Amino acid sequence: MSSLFGPSRLQDKVVLITGASGGIGAATAILFARAGANVILTARRASALSTIQSRCVEAHNSSGLECGGLFQSLTLDVSKSNDISHLASRLPSWAKDKVDILVNNAGLVLGVEKVGEIEEEEVNVMIDTNVKGLIGMTQLFINQFKQRGSGHIIQIGSVAGVEAYPGGSIYCATKYAVRAFTSALRKEVVDTKIRITEIQPGLVASEGFSLTRFRGDQQKADQVYSGLQPLSSEDVAEEIVWAANRPAHVQIAESLIFPTNQAGPRDVARPLLDQSK
Ligand SMILES: NC(=O)c1ccc[n+]([C@@H]2O[C@H](COP(=O)([O-])OP(=O)(O)OC[C@H]3O[C@@H](n4cnc5c(N)ncnc54)[C@H](OP(=O)(O)O)[C@@H]3O)[C@@H](O)[C@H]2O)c1
């Protein structure tokens, strides 16, 4: 693995990632593969998962490492409690009761409507995915981790869970919920070797996040990032894998990560735009 991370402590670890079919989750799966881990990739779209799994195989092969290299894609909709309750029985034998690291990454935002104008269905989708899905996945694995006495849960929160902004009330509420849940959990397992991390990205030009928010309108989606260099999915994946690769006694509790020209959810400078004026 690259010198950025030092020696890989991730060799032969079993990692399960939600939302691994695109964006931050896909980049994270590929980076774990390169670090010698075995990865379970989950999301709703089977064909996209299969593409990312092939890229994991390539990343593993090019790493030259003899460990790791086991990959399995499983369709999973985290907003469906049935999908979560059946997940354990669908894991391959090499991952059954052996997941070391859970990355709760699946999440989305819908729209920029103000309170009073938000469709109830969209409220439910955001809460069911970002909050109930993350809680369900955490509950599924935390008892295994407690029995084993170790494990690492990495939640993908957001700057939106640190500072709210207009037009993002429900999304911000979900990410504040992630932060509260994660903070309580970290305190509950403080007397164990289990590590609890929350990564809180700012603007990331991932594959689908902005496009989903603007319901497929590519122009509006691109405008969010115009004039500045946003984070890439790979930038955030490096942060996630770096946190996972710390020595066992080191717990990255929270990590707020911005592009250089961002200082808050709406505190964004667009130097390239200013130059063109
Ligand atoms: N991009 C940003 O600016 C930003 C900033 C801060 C935090 N985040 C957080 O980062 C995480 C990843 O977002 P991203 O930027 O990588 O977005 P993305 O490119 O749209 O990727 C989202 C991933 O989540 C999956 N997903 C969505 N709903 C799901 C569900 N119900 N069940 C299972 N998987 C589901 C999608 O796969 P399928 O469609 O195949 O299910 C996809 O793989 C989210 O939690 C997001 O809130 C993003």
The ligand as a MOL file (V3000), in Angstrom:
LIG
                    3D

  0  0  0     0  0            999 V3000
M  V30 BEGIN CTAB
M  V30 COUNTS 48 52 0 0 0
M  V30 BEGIN ATOM
M  V30 1 N -21.2470 13.8370 -2.1470 0
M  V30 2 C -21.2360 14.6700 -1.1330 0
M  V30 3 O -21.0820 15.9090 -1.3090 0
M  V30 4 C -21.3770 14.1440 0.2780 0
M  V30 5 C -21.0270 15.0130 1.3310 0
M  V30 6 C -21.1550 14.5570 2.6370 0
M  V30 7 C -21.5970 13.2710 2.8840 0
M  V30 8 N -21.9290 12.4550 1.8470 0 CHG=1
M  V30 9 C -22.4290 11.1050 2.1700 0
M  V30 10 O -21.6160 10.1410 1.5340 0
M  V30 11 C -22.3700 8.9480 1.3500 0
M  V30 12 C -22.1580 8.4360 -0.0680 0
M  V30 13 O -22.6410 9.4010 -0.9750 0
M  V30 14 P -21.9780 9.6550 -2.3970 0
M  V30 15 O -21.6060 11.0900 -2.4430 0
M  V30 16 O -20.9570 8.6380 -2.7150 0 CHG=-1
M  V30 17 O -23.2780 9.4950 -3.3300 0
M  V30 18 P -23.5610 8.5870 -4.6080 0
M  V30 19 O -22.4730 8.7260 -5.6040 0
M  V30 20 O -24.9540 8.9160 -5.0060 0
M  V30 21 O -23.5270 7.1060 -4.0200 0
M  V30 22 C -24.5160 6.6850 -3.1080 0
M  V30 23 C -24.4150 5.1880 -2.9160 0
M  V30 24 O -25.4230 4.8070 -1.9630 0
M  V30 25 C -26.1940 3.7480 -2.5080 0
M  V30 26 N -27.5460 3.8000 -1.9810 0
M  V30 27 C -28.4590 4.8070 -2.0550 0
M  V30 28 N -29.5980 4.4230 -1.4580 0
M  V30 29 C -29.4000 3.1450 -1.0010 0
M  V30 30 C -30.1960 2.2210 -0.3050 0
M  V30 31 N -31.4660 2.4810 0.0420 0
M  V30 32 N -29.6700 1.0160 0.0070 0
M  V30 33 C -28.3950 0.7170 -0.3300 0
M  V30 34 N -27.5840 1.5520 -0.9920 0
M  V30 35 C -28.1020 2.7530 -1.3250 0
M  V30 36 C -26.1050 3.9280 -4.0280 0
M  V30 37 O -26.2080 2.6830 -4.6970 0
M  V30 38 P -27.5150 2.0470 -5.3470 0
M  V30 39 O -28.2270 3.1510 -6.0880 0
M  V30 40 O -26.9620 0.9780 -6.2440 0
M  V30 41 O -28.2890 1.4850 -4.2070 0
M  V30 42 C -24.6780 4.4330 -4.1920 0
M  V30 43 O -23.7840 3.3470 -4.2520 0
M  V30 44 C -23.8110 9.2980 1.7170 0
M  V30 45 O -24.1060 8.8390 3.0100 0
M  V30 46 C -23.8240 10.8120 1.6770 0
M  V30 47 O -24.8240 11.3550 2.5180 0
M  V30 48 C -21.8130 12.8490 0.5420 0
M  V30 END ATOM
M  V30 BEGIN BOND
M  V30 1 1 1 2
M  V30 2 2 2 3
M  V30 3 1 2 4
M  V30 4 1 4 5
M  V30 5 2 4 48
M  V30 6 2 5 6
M  V30 7 1 6 7
M  V30 8 2 7 8
M  V30 9 1 8 9
M  V30 10 1 8 48
M  V30 11 1 9 10
M  V30 12 1 9 46
M  V30 13 1 10 11
M  V30 14 1 11 12
M  V30 15 1 11 44
M  V30 16 1 12 13
M  V30 17 1 13 14
M  V30 18 2 14 15
M  V30 19 1 14 16
M  V30 20 1 14 17
M  V30 21 1 17 18
M  V30 22 2 18 19
M  V30 23 1 18 20
M  V30 24 1 18 21
M  V30 25 1 21 22
M  V30 26 1 22 23
M  V30 27 1 23 24
M  V30 28 1 23 42
M  V30 29 1 24 25
M  V30 30 1 25 26
M  V30 31 1 25 36
M  V30 32 1 26 27
M  V30 33 1 26 35
M  V30 34 2 27 28
M  V30 35 1 28 29
M  V30 36 1 29 30
M  V30 37 2 29 35
M  V30 38 1 30 31
M  V30 39 2 30 32
M  V30 40 1 32 33
M  V30 41 2 33 34
M  V30 42 1 34 35
M  V30 43 1 36 37
M  V30 44 1 36 42
M  V30 45 1 37 38
M  V30 46 2 38 39
M  V30 47 1 38 40
M  V30 48 1 38 41
M  V30 49 1 42 43
M  V30 50 1 44 45
M  V30 51 1 44 46
M  V30 52 1 46 47
M  V30 END BOND
M  V30 END CTAB
M  END
